[in-house]
């Protein structure tokens, strides 16, 4: 079972000198040459927003620049194995302090340590904001609100930069879309008899080794629809085929599609088509 860390204990764990504050701390990684380079999974109870350079990201999908932005949220399991020390900044901020801002950005739900590959321009913009946050934090009477404001501004830019990343890697990410459609079409044929389960976004995200939120943003960016909308559309399509082409009862069809109760299926079908499964079959 992984150990859970708050901000002060995590900084101590990675050999970074910090304070006892569990609300907010800003670290300039360049000043810490003995930082822990390898760790088994540990759990965070805070948000960690970091910009890093001189670091290897494995596997690098493509060489965008020398800098990357990482964001981890409370509850994430974080592990790493680095070849050497790195440069950059890290903002460690409590869930209480950032939650009211973080909820507006879907990428704060990414939970696989998915890196944002920064262009040179993006790196300059974010480095300037991190530096300003660190400069404020270095003051004896620093303002938590000011540092939090810089953090939310970083989040705002990050939202735009993730959109750029999706588009600039369209060739790579289009394959994720293709895989999703393929997995969706084959979903029920993969389920063993008696083991049908309702398809979830988490299932398809896992097959692409992406977090649910990252996967959801990617699919919606390229298709205009969320993964859940695609899944619902697919279930209705399969349900209609079964109603037209088989003699299975409505209850049997409901169970075969992964619904726990037939009434849920009837309610779902009616909400998507305007009529009940029985009425559809009798048309």
N, C-alpha and C positions, 0 to 999 in steps of 0.2 A: 504494500500500500504506500503510495507516494506521500511525502511530508508536505504539509501546507505551510506557506510562508506569508507573513505580512511584510510590509516594506522594510522596516529595520532589520528583521532577521534574514530577509533575502539578501540585502546588501552585505550583511556580515558574511553570509554563506558564500557569496561570490568574491569576497575579499575586496570590497569597496567600502571606503570610509564614509559613513553617513551619520545621521542624527537619530534620535529616538522617535522622531515624528512618524506616525503611521498615516498621516494625511497626504503629504506631498513632499517629494524630494527630487532634485534635478542633479544628474551626474554628467560630468564631462569625462568620457571614457579615456581620452588621451592622458589624463592625469593618473590613471590606475593601470600600471603595467603588469601587476600581479593578479589580474582578474582571472577567476576560475574559467578554464577553457573546456572542461568536459563535465557533464553531469547526467545522472540518471533522471527520469521524470520527476519534477517537483510541481506542486500545485500553488498557484498564485491566488491571493485574495484581494488583488488590486489591479488597476490598469497599468500596463507598461507600454509606453510609446517610445520607440527608439529609432534614431537614424544612425546608420553604421556604414563605414567605408573600410577598405582594406580587409574585406571579409569574403570568404567563399560561401556561396549559397548553393547547396546541393539538392537536386540537380539544377543548374542554371538553365532555365528554359530558353533564355536568350540573353545576350550581353546588351543590356540597356545603358548602363553606366557603371561607375565604380561605387555607387551608393544605393542603399536599400532602406526602406522604412518598414518597421515591424510594429504590429499592435497586438497585444495580448490582453485578455480580459480576465476578471475574477473567475476562478473555476477552471481555467485552462491548465493543461499539463504541459510543462515546458522542459525540453531536454536539448542538449547541444554537445557538439564535439568539434571544436575549432582547432585549426592548425596553428594559430598564433593570435597575438593580441590584435585589437581592432581600434578604430578611431570613431569619434562621433559623440552623440549625446543620448541620454535616456531620461525620460520623465516618468516618475513613479508616483501615481496619484490614486487616492482611495476611491472606492466605488461610490461612496456617499458624496464625495466632492464632484465627481465627473458624471455620475449616472444621469442627471437631468439633461446633460448635453449629449452624452453618448447615445442615448436612445433614439436620437434623430438620424443616426447613421448606421446603415445595415452592416457596413464593414466592421463595426465594433463587435459584431457577433461572429466574425471569422474565428475559428478555433483550431486551426491547424498551422498556426504561425506562418500564414501565407504572406510572403514578402511582396512589397510594392517596389518594383524596379524603377528607379528614378532616372529621368533624363537629366542632363547637366543643368538645364534651367530649373527644373523642379527641385533638384538637389540644392541649388543656391537659395531658392525661396525658403525651403524648409530649414536649411541650416541657419539662416538668418533668424528665423523665429525661435528655433531651439536655443541659439546663442543669447537672444534677448531674454528668454525665459531663465536661462542659467545666470545671466548677469543680474536679473532681478532677485533670483533665489540667493545669490551670493551676498546680498546686502544683509546687514545685521537685523534690520527691521523690515525684511521683505514682506510683500503682500501675497497671501495665498490666492486672493481673487485675481491679481494681475497675472500670476503664473498660470492659473486656471484659464484665464482669458486667452493667453498665448496658446495654451493647449487646445482650446476649442477652435481657434483660428487654424491651427495645424490640422485639426480634424476636417475643417471645411475645405482646405486645399486638398487634403488626402482624398476626399470624396470625388473631386474632379479628376485627380490624377489616376484613381482606379478606373474611371471611365476611359481615360486615355489608354491605360494598359490593356483593357479589354479590346479596344479598337486596334491598337498597334499590333496586337498579337492575334488578329482575327483568323489567320490561317491555322494557328495552333488551337485556338479556342473554338473555332468552327468544328473541329474534330470532336470536342466535348459535346457539342450540340448533336452531332451525328451519332455519337455513342449513346446519348440520352434517348434519342428517337429509336435507335436499335434496341436498347435495353427495355424501353417501354413496350415496343411491339412484341418482344419475346418474353415479357414478364410472366405471364400466366403459364406459358409452356415450360418455364423453368421450375415452377412450383410443383412439388410432388403431390400425388393424389392425397387428399385429406390434410394437406399442409398449406392450403392457400392462405395468403396473408394480404391484407390491404396494402397496395403499393404506397410508399411514403417518399417524400423528397429526400429524407436521410439515406434511404437505401440507394438511390441513384447517385447522390453526392459521394457516398462511400465508394461506389464502384469506380468513380473518377478520382478518388483520393483527394477530395476537396471538402471543405467545411460546408455545412448546409447553406449558410448565408452567402458565402462566396459563389457557390454553385448556383444559388437562386439569382443573384445579381447578374451572373454571366449569362444564364439562359434567358432571362428577361431582356438583357441588353441586345442579344442577337435575334430573338424571336418576337419580342414585344409582349410575350405572355410569361407569367411565372411558371415554374415547374409544376406547382399545384394545379394551375389551370390546365396545363397539358395532361396531367394525370387524370383529372376529372373528365376531360374530353375523351380520353382513351377508355376509361371505364364505361362511359355512356355508349361509346362505339361498340365495345365488346358486349355489353348488356343487350343492346339492340340486336346484334347478330345472334345471340343466344335465344332471344325472344322470338326472332323470326325463323331461325333455322333449326331449332331443337325442340324437343317435347319436354324439356326439363320444366319443373314447376318454378314459379317465381321464387319460392323459398330456396330451392336447390340452386338456382342461379345466384341468389344473394350470397349463399355460403361459398359458392365457387369463385366469387369475386372478392372474397375476403371480408365481407360484412359480418359482424358478430351477430346481428339480429336482422331478420328479413324486413322488419319495420323500418330500420335505418336505410336499407336499400330502397324501399318504396318511397320514403321521404326524399332521399337523395335524387332518385330518378325523376320524381315529380318536380323538384326544384330546378332541375336542369332542362327538362323537356316540356313542362307544363301539363303532363298527363301521367297517370300511373302506369307501371309496367304491364298490368293486366289490360288496361285500355289500349296501350300501344300494340300489344300482341293481337288484340281483337279488331284492329283497324282493317 
